[in-house]
Amino acid sequence: MTDAPLARIRYHRPPDREDLFAQSIVHRSDTVVVTYQPRTPLRRPVVIEGEVVLEDAAPAIWFTFPGKWYDIGRFHRADGTFTGIYTNLLTPVRFLAPDAWSTTDLFLDLWQGTDGDPILLDEDEFREAVDQGWIDRATAEIADAEARRILDLARRNAWPPPPVDEWTLERIEALG
């Protein structure tokens, strides 16, 4: 992956946090951009329902869908163990250049672990963001409806979209 172009992703989290992520672009089509973070830098592990689902220096694969209100991550532990699918609700990505884009987090997330039912996360943070005016009501209505739609699809085993199952860690590592 040393020769793969890097994507620079500006990620705004209201009210005032902004992160810049650099990830290798491993696939691009009109419908999805697949990026790879071989060693995710985290200050603390991501823990959902008491289970570590992503830890410092663990690989993650991200799927950005142009025009959609979400991106999706395939999460792993540092040893490469697949832990599940993380859907992040956000504003549709603005592509500033082929290797640079930006988006705003809308707080709601959906987790599909390997051993359990899908769950909607961070509804309390979402409501606070709306109440504080960090997310306008029209955007909040879209995000909430999209989260509920995705949750329904996941409960019917119709989520995530096919590229997420096709681009596994093993496939990406085989690219070299």
N, C-alpha and C positions, 0 to 999 in steps of 0.2 A: 504493500500500500504506500510505499515511499514515493512512488511516481504519480499517485492519484492527485488531482487538483484539490486544493483546500477550499471549502466553503467557509465564509465568515458570516456568522449568523448573529445579528443584533437582536437581543431578546429583552423587551421591556416588561417589567413586572410593576404595575401600579402600586403605590403612587410614584415612587421615585427610584426604584432599583433597575439597573440596566446591566446585562451581562453580554459578553461577546464570546461566542463559541467558535472554535475552529475545528472542522471535521472533514475527513477525506470524502470526496464525492466518488462513490463506487458505481453509481448507475443514474442515468437521467433519461426521462422520456417526457412526453407531453403531459402525462398524468401523475408522475411521481419522481421525486429526487431522493435517492437513497444515500445517506451519509453514514460514516463509520467513525466512532470514537473508540480506539483500541484500549485506552486507559483513561476512563472518565475521572476528571479531577473533582473530588467532592470533599467538602469540609466535614461532613458527617454522612453516614449511610442513609439511604432512603429505606424507611421501615414502614411497612403496611401491615396492619393487624398483627403486630408483634414479630413479623418476619422481615429480615434484611433482604430486599429485592434488588438493590443496586448499591455497590460499595465503592469506596475510593479505589481507583486503578482498575475497575472492572470494565469490560467491553460493553458498548451499547450501540445499537443500530437504530438510526432515525429515518423516518419516512415523512417527507414533506409533500403534501398534495396541493398543487396550485389551485387557488380559488376556494379551498375548503377551510372550514372553521376548526381544524384540528391538525395535529401531527401525531405520529405514533412512534413509540420506542419499543424495541425488543431489549429487555433488561436481562442482565446476567450478574453473577457473582464474580469475584476476581479470578476464580479458578475456571471460569467459562461456563458454569452451570446456568442454564436458562431458567429464569424465574417467572417470566410472564410478559404480558403486553400492557403498556402504559399509554393511554390515549390522553392527550393534553389539549384542552379546548383553548383556542387562541384566535386572534383575528387572522383572516387570510393573509398569507405571506406576501409581502411586497418585494418583488425581485428588483434589486437596485442594479445588479449586474449578474452575469451567469454564475459568479462565485460569491455573490454577496446578497443577503436578503435580511429583512427585518420583520418583526411581528410583536404583538402585545399579548401577554398571557391573560387569560380570562378566568383563572383560578380553578375552575372545575376540571376534574380529571376522572378518568375511569381506569380501574385496575382489573385485569384478568390474570390471576395467578394460575399456575399449572394445576393446582389442586382445589380450586374453588369457584364459586359463582362470581360473576362480575359485580363490582361495587363502585358506586359513585363516591368520589372523594372531595373534600374541601368545600362542601356546600356552605359551611359557616363562614369561611374566608370569602367566598363569592358574595354572600349576602352583605357582609361588612363592606366589601369593595363597592357594591351598588349603593348601600346606605351612605357611604362616605363621598359618593360622587366620583370615585376613581374610574368607574365604568358607567357610561350613560345607560339609561333604561332601555333604549332601543337595542343597543348591543347586548345588554344583559338578557333580554328576551330571546334574541337569536341564540346566544350561548346556551341558555337553559333548555330551549327546545332541542337544540342539536345534541346536548348531553343526554337528554331523555330518549331521543331517537336512537343514539348509539347504544345506550344501555339496553333498550328494547332489542336491538339487533344482536347484541352480545348474548342476551338471555336466550335468544333463539338460535344460537350458534352460527350467526350470519355476520359476525364481526371477528376479526379485522378484515379489511380488503385483501385480496389475493397477494399483492406484492409482499405483504408483511410475513406471510408464511413461506414465500419463495426465497426471500433473502435472509437466510440463516447465518449464524456465526460461522458455521463450517463452510458455507459457500463463499463467504467473504474472505475467510482466511485462505481458502484454496486459490484465490486470485493472486496471492503472493504479496 
